[in-house]
Amino acid sequence: MVTASVSLPSPMYSTTSSPRNNSSLKPLNNQRYCSNQSLTLRREFLKGLALCPLILPNSQAREIDVGSVLPPAPSDPSFVIFKASSKDTPALRAGNVQPYQFILPPTWKQTRVANILSGNYCQPKCAEPWVEVKFEDEKQGKVQVVASPLIRLTNKPNALIEDIGNPDKLIASLGPFVTGNTYDPDELVETSVEKIGDQTYYKYVLETPFALTGTHNLAKATAKGNSVVLFVVSANDKQWQSSQKTLKAMLDSFQV
């Protein structure tokens, strides 16, 4: 795995009770020493994290340039490559999503995924789609990986994407997770089918003037294991005008 992950030692927020005014509850000297020593070690640990740039899973993601932590893409060194593994999300650890990869410009940043969208709270059995990871660049656009439980789309276990239906049927089910709100079939401009090895991918081009994600959306979907995995590339008009070639290259690179 080319990304670095770490589990932070404590939550962002904590509460402590006020000590009672009772001399019998005061710590002994050695207890004070241990407490101070633990606090010092904790500070040093956190200081080390601040000095070490990391791409972290979901809610722990830090907004740093991915080029500082990811290797150049073998196909094009002007991009870097992100390869997700079981260290990155609960769904990958649970085996509900198979490892995936895609390329990014080195100036992009990984952004936080809200816990309610991340699927953290419902693994290993989520009934609704969730967001795996998100990356963005304010000048070029954003991407996200959305996973949907296979059972939501078909009763056939370990189904291929062809078993679920044709490209139009699949986007009708998952379109709202591309746009961030609603899906109108009239927004679908183009569909195509791509075969990479034994894996089939459905690809989409959408013009979405009312989408929360942006006025231009590209998507690529496949089914593997317990989930359908959807890669979404989004941009507003200004981003699309200057960066559509880059965004299309990112879409083409996505593989599970």
C-alpha positions in Angstrom: 0.0 0.0 0.0 1.5 3.3 -1.0 -0.5 5.5 1.3 0.2 6.0 5.0 -2.4 5.4 7.6 -2.5 5.9 11.3 -5.0 5.6 14.1 -5.0 8.7 16.2 -4.7 7.9 20.0 -7.8 9.8 21.1 -11.0 11.5 19.8 -11.0 15.1 18.8 -13.2 16.1 21.7 -13.2 14.8 25.2 -14.7 15.7 28.6 -13.2 15.5 32.0 -14.9 15.7 35.4 -13.9 18.4 37.8 -12.0 16.9 40.8 -13.7 17.1 44.1 -12.3 19.3 46.8 -11.2 16.3 48.8 -7.5 15.8 49.9 -8.0 12.0 49.9 -8.5 12.0 46.1 -5.3 13.9 45.4 -2.8 11.7 43.5 0.4 10.6 45.1 3.7 12.0 43.8 4.5 8.9 41.7 1.0 9.2 40.2 1.7 12.8 39.3 5.0 11.8 37.7 3.4 9.1 35.6 0.6 11.4 34.5 3.1 14.1 33.5 5.3 11.6 31.7 2.3 10.2 29.7 1.3 13.8 28.8 4.8 14.5 27.6 4.9 11.3 25.5 1.5 12.1 24.1 2.6 15.6 23.1 5.7 14.2 21.4 3.6 11.7 19.5 1.3 14.3 18.2 4.2 16.6 17.4 5.6 13.8 15.3 2.3 13.4 13.4 2.3 17.1 12.6 5.7 16.8 11.0 4.8 13.7 9.0 2.5 14.2 6.0 -0.1 11.4 5.7 -3.1 10.5 3.7 -5.6 9.2 6.3 -8.8 7.3 5.9 -12.2 9.0 5.9 -12.8 11.3 8.9 -9.0 11.4 9.7 -8.1 12.6 6.2 -5.7 15.7 6.1 -5.8 18.2 3.3 -2.3 17.8 1.9 -1.0 17.6 -1.6 -1.2 13.9 -2.6 2.1 14.4 -4.6 3.9 14.6 -1.3 2.9 11.0 -0.3 1.9 9.1 -3.4 4.2 7.7 -6.1 4.2 8.8 -9.7 1.8 6.8 -11.9 3.7 4.3 -14.1 1.4 5.2 -17.1 2.0 8.9 -16.8 4.6 10.5 -14.3 2.7 13.8 -14.4 0.0 12.0 -12.2 0.4 10.1 -9.0 -1.5 6.8 -8.2 -3.7 6.1 -5.3 -4.1 2.4 -4.5 -6.7 1.7 -1.7 -6.1 -1.3 0.6 -7.7 -2.6 3.8 -5.9 0.1 5.8 -8.0 2.9 4.2 -11.7 2.3 5.0 -13.8 0.0 7.2 -15.5 -1.4 4.1 -12.1 -2.5 2.7 -11.2 -4.0 6.0 -14.5 -5.9 6.2 -14.0 -7.2 2.7 -17.2 -5.5 1.4 -15.2 -3.5 -1.1 -12.3 -4.9 -3.1 -9.2 -2.7 -3.5 -9.4 0.0 -6.1 -7.0 2.4 -7.7 -6.9 5.6 -9.8 -4.6 8.4 -10.8 -4.6 12.0 -9.5 -2.7 15.2 -10.3 -0.1 15.7 -7.6 -1.7 19.0 -6.4 -5.0 17.4 -5.4 -5.9 16.9 -1.8 -7.7 14.1 0.1 -10.7 15.6 2.0 -12.7 14.4 4.9 -15.8 12.3 4.5 -18.5 13.1 7.0 -19.1 10.1 9.2 -22.8 9.9 8.3 -21.7 9.4 4.6 -18.7 7.2 5.2 -20.4 4.0 6.2 -18.2 3.8 9.3 -21.3 3.4 11.5 -22.9 0.5 9.6 -20.0 -1.8 8.6 -19.9 -4.7 8.0 -23.6 -4.6 6.8 -24.7 -1.3 5.3 -28.1 -1.1 3.7 -27.4 2.1 1.7 -24.5 3.4 -0.4 -21.6 5.2 1.3 -18.6 7.3 0.3 -15.3 5.6 0.5 -12.8 8.4 -0.2 -12.8 11.9 -1.7 -10.2 14.1 -3.4 -10.4 17.6 -4.8 -8.7 20.6 -6.3 -10.5 23.9 -6.3 -9.2 24.7 -9.8 -9.9 21.4 -11.4 -12.7 19.5 -9.7 -13.3 16.6 -7.4 -13.6 12.8 -7.3 -15.2 10.4 -4.9 -15.6 6.6 -4.7 -19.1 5.5 -3.8 -19.9 1.9 -2.8 -23.3 0.3 -2.9 -24.3 -3.0 -1.3 -24.9 -5.5 -4.1 -28.1 -6.7 -2.3 -29.6 -3.3 -2.9 -29.4 -3.8 -6.7 -29.8 -7.6 -7.1 -30.5 -10.7 -5.1 -27.8 -12.6 -6.9 -24.7 -13.0 -4.7 -21.3 -12.1 -6.3 -23.2 -10.8 -9.3 -21.4 -9.3 -12.3 -22.4 -5.8 -13.4 -24.1 -7.3 -16.4 -26.3 -9.4 -14.0 -27.7 -6.1 -12.6 -28.8 -4.8 -15.9 -27.7 -2.5 -18.7 -25.9 0.8 -18.2 -29.2 2.8 -18.2 -30.7 0.6 -15.5 -27.7 0.9 -13.2 -27.4 4.7 -13.5 -31.1 5.0 -12.8 -30.4 3.4 -9.4 -27.2 5.1 -8.6 -27.6 8.5 -10.4 -28.5 10.4 -7.2 -25.1 9.3 -5.7 -23.4 10.9 -8.8 -25.3 14.2 -8.6 -25.6 14.5 -4.8 -29.4 15.1 -5.1 -31.6 13.9 -8.0 -31.1 12.1 -11.3 -32.9 12.9 -14.5 -32.5 10.6 -17.5 -32.3 13.6 -19.7 -29.0 14.5 -18.0 -27.3 11.4 -19.4 -25.3 12.4 -22.5 -23.3 9.3 -23.2 -22.8 5.7 -22.0 -20.2 3.1 -22.9 -19.0 -0.3 -21.8 -15.4 -1.1 -21.1 -13.7 -4.4 -20.4 -10.4 -4.5 -18.4 -9.3 -8.2 -18.0 -12.3 -10.1 -16.7 -13.9 -6.9 -15.2 -16.7 -5.0 -17.0 -17.2 -1.3 -16.4 -20.1 1.0 -17.3 -19.0 4.6 -18.1 -21.2 7.7 -18.1 -21.0 11.3 -19.2 -23.7 13.6 -17.6 -24.6 17.2 -18.0 -26.2 18.1 -14.6 -27.1 21.8 -14.3 -28.9 21.2 -11.0 -26.5 18.7 -9.3 -24.9 19.5 -6.0 -21.7 17.9 -7.2 -21.3 20.1 -10.2 -22.6 20.9 -13.7 -20.4 18.2 -15.3 -20.2 14.6 -14.0 -18.4 11.6 -15.3 -18.9 8.2 -13.7 -17.5 4.7 -14.0 -19.0 1.6 -12.2 -18.3 -2.0 -11.8 -19.5 -4.9 -9.5 -17.1 -7.1 -7.6 -17.7 -9.2 -4.4 -20.4 -7.7 -2.2 -20.6 -4.2 -3.8 -21.0 -2.1 -6.8 -18.2 0.5 -6.8 -18.9 3.9 -8.5 -16.1 6.4 -9.3 -17.4 9.9 -9.8 -15.6 12.9 -11.3 -17.3 16.3 -10.9 -16.6 19.8 -12.1 -18.3 23.2 -12.5 -18.3 25.0 -15.8 -15.0 26.8 -15.2 -13.2 23.7 -14.0 -14.5 21.6 -16.8 -13.4 24.2 -19.4 -9.8 24.1 -18.3 -9.4 20.5 -17.0 -11.7 18.1 -18.8 -8.8 16.3 -20.4 -7.3 15.7 -16.9 -10.7 14.6 -15.5 -11.3 12.2 -18.3 -7.8 10.6 -17.8 -8.7 10.1 -14.1 -11.9 8.4 -15.0 -10.2 6.1 -17.5 -7.6 5.1 -14.9 -10.1 3.8 -12.3 -9.9 0.0 -11.7 -11.1 -2.4 -9.1 
